[in-house]
Amino acid sequence: MDSNPLIENIGYFGSFLTSITFIPQVYKSWKSKSVGDLSMAMILIVITSTIVWLIYGYLIESRPVMLANFVVFGLTILLLYFKTTFKKQLEEDNVSKKQDVIDNFN
C-alpha cells in the first residue's frame, strides 16, 4: 500500500503506543506471579480481536496495523500463559501449605 511517509510514520507511532500498552501488565504479572485479577474473558477477547486485526491489516497491506497487533497478540498470549501457569502454581502451593500444617499438627 503506497502512502504518504507522514501518514505511514503516524501509523507506526500509533502501533508503537498500542504495542507497549500491555508491557506493564505483563511485567507486573511476571514479577508478582499473580494474575488473579486478570479476566480470562478479557484475555480471550483481546486474542480474538488481534487475530481479526492481523487479518485486516494483511488484507489492506498495512504494516503498522499488523505490527501493533502482532506484538499485542504475543503479549496477550504471555498473559494467558501466566494466567494458566500461575494459577496452577498457587493451587499447588496452597495444597503444600495445608499439608505442612497437617504435618506440624501431628
Phi, psi and omega in degrees: 000118177278134178207170177296134180302325179297315179296318179298317179294323175298319178299316179293323178295316176298321177297318178300312181297317178297319183296324185275354183299328183269349184300313179301321180291318179297315181297313180298317180296319180294314182293317185274344186055032182230123179226019183302328181278351179280132180278127176298324178298317179298316180300314181292324177294317179296317178300313180297315182294322179292327175297315179298315179296323177297317177297314179300313179301320177295315183295325179263005178058047180254103180298318179301319179295316180293317182298309182301315184285332174294316180294313180298320178301311180299316179294323180289325174298321175299316178298320177297317177300313179299316182301318182280322183284310184294327178296317179295319179297318179298316179297318179294320178297319179296318178296317180297318179295320178297320179294321177299317179297316179297316180296321180289331179290323182282000000 
